[in-house]
Amino acid sequence: MSIRFQLFGKFSVHRDDEPVRGLEAGKEQELLSYLLVGRDRCHPREALATLLWGDTSTDKSKKYLRQALWHVQTALEDGEFKGPPVLLVGHDWVQVKLQSGLWLDVALFEQAFAATCGVPGKDLGEAESEMLKEALELYKGDLLEGCYHDWCLFERERLQNIYLSMLEKLLIYSEKHGKYEAGQDYGLRILRYDPARESTHRQLMHLQYRAGDRTGALRQYKRCVRALDEDLGVSPQRRTTALYEAIRADRLDDAPSIVDAPDAVPPSSLPEVLGRLKRLQSVLAAIHKQVQSDIKAVEQGLEATKQYRH
């Protein structure tokens, strides 16, 4: 007997390939997802109530939390599941415990990232590259597609950055080992999320040229110019233009391979700075909204306490 939690893409929970019933309500899904993402720590019940039901009174939010926890426990820990409790519920706190028989895509994804953290793509071994490829298969889509709550937006951005980092490592690994088509696939997947990522455009130009597609490499430069103009309103860096000129003159063999460059280049150019600032802006907006919601919840709680005392 096993339970599989899928948080990438559309939320789903399966027990031995059969959907788990009783988790159709949005709040139950959000509560369980939040606990699974934050599985490494205990969560105060009051904080959970405020996070999920901050637009109601303190008493109602606590009541809704109790009901949601009961629904989740009932759905996950029915008579057929013989493993230890999935939810550990105390008087003041709640935590998810991933015991034997429980599978979580986000946990495996983060484990693969941690195992290869600090290893440049050019230094990856075959086993490490396979680990990253398997992790990428888990990424069926962004975290909890369709969920736009503040905490989810923050975690979605964090996991998306991990996903892009994995793709970057495998792109570099592929060029080093002459797997040019695979490397191009990784690069194109990066550009789906960040069309104006100039370093990736350069890497693709290298890979296409070395794969014998000089025309494709030149067209990639044109796509880079268009993406930078449309997304950031800037022109390519000089090194990108120089790479284009070298490919057009059929002299790229004199240029260094992308393997010689580090996986993550510090954002020393204006386009890269603007790109990162644009992504950071959405995260900060989500955090600001959550802080305002927390302040409102605290004020409501204080007001309710005053009315109770009077």
Salt bridges, closest charged atoms under 4 A:
GLU28 OE2 - HIS71 ND1 2.82
GLU30 OE1 - LYS27 NZ 3.72
GLU30 OE1 - HIS149 NE2 3.23
ASP40 OD1 - ARG41 NH1 3.46
ASP78 OD2 - ARG15 NH1 3.44
ASP92 OD1 - HIS91 NE2 3.65
GLU110 OE1 - ARG39 NH2 2.44
GLU110 OE2 - ARG158 NH2 2.75
ASP123 OD2 - LYS122 NZ 3.69
GLU130 OE2 - LYS133 NZ 3.43
GLU155 OE1 - ARG158 NE 2.76
GLU168 OE1 - ARG197 NH2 3.76
GLU175 OE2 - ARG210 NE 3.18
ASP185 OD2 - ARG189 NH1 3.34
ASP194 OD2 - ARG279 NH1 2.70
GLU198 OE2 - ARG202 NH1 3.94
ASP231 OD1 - LYS278 NZ 2.60
GLU245 OE1 - ARG248 NH2 2.87
ASP253 OD1 - ARG210 NH1 3.90
